[in-house]
Amino acid sequence: MSGEEGQSGQRIDRWLWFARFMKSRSLASGFVQTGRLRVNGERISKSSRLVRPGDILTFPLGPHIRVVKILGTGTRRGPAPEARLLYEDLSPPAAASETSDRNADAPLPVTRPAGAGRPTKKDRRDIAAWKDGA
């Protein structure tokens, strides 16, 4: 560990954990080993890779592709506002989903109050009629 500290860089798995992109360091290490992470456009698969301020990370996280510029290396895994100071998000803003536009004309589903129990025979007929009409 002492050799890494003198090189003004930080292991990628530690940085992902400090920046709160991963819940644990072992998850971060496993994510890096999948090969889905790119540092400055270069695909990496070793969690021992050092990252420095100015490096650009590109990786999938959930349904989005994240593009992040590293602004600093962390010394601890602090609260979320402190973690956001470690990077600048360069990801394009999420586009409005087309599915929500297409379904805007669709009728709302039939809802039942919570705790109403099982549907009665009349409720089932109403639901069936609604489904046939949709």
N, C-alpha and C positions, 0 to 999 in steps of 0.2 A: 504494500500500500504506500509506503513512503516514496517509492519511485514514481508513482503516479502523481503525487502532490507536487513534486518539483517541476512537472512538465506543463503546468498551468492549464490542464485539461481535466476532464472528468469522464469516468466510464459512462457509456450511453445508458446502461441499465439503471445506474444510480441517478442520472439526470432525469430520465423519464419518470422515475419514482419521486424525486424531489419536486418536479414540475407538476405532479399529480395527474399525469396521463395514465398511470397504472396504479392499482391499489396496493401492490406489493412489489418488492424488488425481484422476487422470484418470477412473478408474472411478467415483469418488464424483461427479464433475462430470457424467458421463454418466448416472448413476442419477438425479440431481436433475432433469436435463433431460427425463427420461421423464415427469415429472409425477406419479409415484407417492408422493411424499413430502409430508407435511402438517406445517406448523408452526403450532401452536395451532389446529388444525382447518382451516387455510387451505392449499389446495393450492398448491404452488410449483413453478416449472419453471426458475428461474434460480439458478445456483450462486453468484451474487454476493450472495444474500440473507444478511443478517447475523442470527446467532442470539445470544442472550444467556442467562445463567443464569436459570432459571425457565421457559424455553420448553419446550413439550411437542412431541416429534416422534413421528409415527406413520408407519410405513412397512413394507412387506412385505420380509422377509429370509428366504429359503429357504421352507419350508412354513408359517412362522409370521408373524403380524403383530406387529411390535415397537412398543411404546409406551414412550418414554424421556423422562425429565425431565432437562434439562441442568442440571448443578450447577456447571460451570465451563468456561472456555475453556482450551484447551491452549496451551503455548508450544512444544512439540515432540511428535513421535510417539515416545513412550517405550514401555517394556515393557507388557504386558497389565495387570498389577496397577495401574500408574500410569494407564492408560487408563480402567480401571473407576471411578476417582475422578472422572471427568468427567461421569458420568451416573448416574441411578437408574433401574433397570428397573421399569417399572410394568406390564409385560405380565402377563396372567393366566398362571398356571402351565399348562404343557402338559397337556391332558386325556389320560387313558390311551386309547390308540388302541383303537377297537372291533374292528379287524381282528385284533389280537392275541388278544382274548377269543374271537372266533369261531373262530379257527384253533387254539385250545388243545386241542381234541379231535382234530384231524387228526394222522395218524401222521407221524412224522419221515421225511424223505426218505432214501432209501438213499444211504449215503456210501461212498466208496471211499478207501482210503488214498492219500495223495499219492505219486506216482511209481509207481503200480501198473500204468501203461501202459494200453493199450486193453482194453476189456472182452472177455472170452472169450465163446464161444458160450453157455456155461452162464450167465455173468453177464448176457448180453443176455436170455436166457429168464427169469431171475429178475427182471430189471427189468421186462420185459413183463408178467409175472404180477403183480408189485406194482402196476403202473399199472392193470391190468384190475380188480384188487381194490379200488382206491381210488376 
